[in-house]
Amino acid sequence: MNKITKIVLGAGSAIAICCGGLVVHAGGWDNFKLRYFHLTSHLHDQNKEFNDIRKQAISLEESSRIALSELLNGGPPKDGIPSIDDPQFETVKTTPFKAEEMVIGVVINGEAKAYPFGIMNWHEIVNDTVGGENITVTYCPLCDTIVVFDRDKTTFGVSGKLYQSCLVMYDRTDDTLYSQPWAMGIIGTNVNQNLHRIPAIKTTLGAWLGEHPDSKVLSTDTGHFRNYQTYPYGSYYTDDNIIFPVRNQDKQPMHPKTIVSYIWEANEDTPHNRFSGASLQFSHRDLEQIGEKVVPFNGREIRVIWDTAMKTARFEEMDGRIIPSTTAFAFVYPAYFDN
């Protein structure tokens, strides 16, 4: 695409989005932005992260786990959705968030922290230190997935790309792109590297503080101006729209936004454009009715539990050790794990 064409498309996209605000019904502006904001990718260089990889004399095709044609522009450029790299925290007495606020809860070496969705919806990534360990907390609003992992001495940012409608992160040390629902490098120096995941839970702030009353709560003092008391994606959380193309949807009978939880363990195989290893999912609705179940997983038995206090799924080894898992919209599992 030549420069003039990009300018025309970009200008047209911007005008369409601006004018769109005049014609959508009240309450529909967030839905309109979600559906059409990706058109603004014509206004900036969405290939910048590829250029960063190419500077390392790495072939995109040879260093890619996925089909490059399925790596899509989400709209904002690289770091257009800013990660929080110097997180500030409040207490239960000072946080502006109410008990019903959904949070990501993490406990490491006795230190508990909660990351409200009201903030994560706008930033998606928090580079933090908890219990003396450097971690990255990630949330994808488009797929409801939570992945927390050891970041060592680097930090991670939002690439501006999507794979199967879900967050693609990048490592700021070497620009490797990572698929968040796989927690795996998909393009770059560390392609096929699996991140060391840390258990995290999606629950309400009230439920979390009920078990961790001394927990710190991520502050709205982020250095950015956002309305952290609003949900920026319109009716997306409950409607049947996925927005971006997603494969294998004929293989799942549930409403696409049904909440499930899944676990996964990759093996050493590296097939192109698909997962290799063991995975398992349960819908929250079904698991709440079952309560608890012992199931086979990757050559052993594990326990799947409905946590009545936190109102979410929990996966455990038979000796009680927590297995890292994530919640997700139902459309995610077949797109990532149904080969």
Secondary structure, DSSP 4 states (H G I P E B T S, - for coil): --HHHHHHHHHHHHHHHHHHHHHSPTT-HHHHHHHHGGGGGGGS-TTHHHHHHHTTT--TTTTBSS-GGGEEE-SS-TTTS--BSS--EE-TTT----TT-EEEEEEETTEEEEEEHHHHHHH-EEEEEETTEEEEEEEETTTTEEEEEE-TT--EEEEEEEETTEEEEEETTT--EEETTTTEEEESTTTTPBP-EE--EEEEHHHHHHH-TT-EEE-S-SSS---TTS-TTTTTTTSS---S--S-GGG--S-TT-EEEEEEEE-S---TTS--EEEEEEEHHHHHHH-EEEEEETTEEEEEEEETTTTEEEEEETTSPBPP-EEEETTHHHHHH--
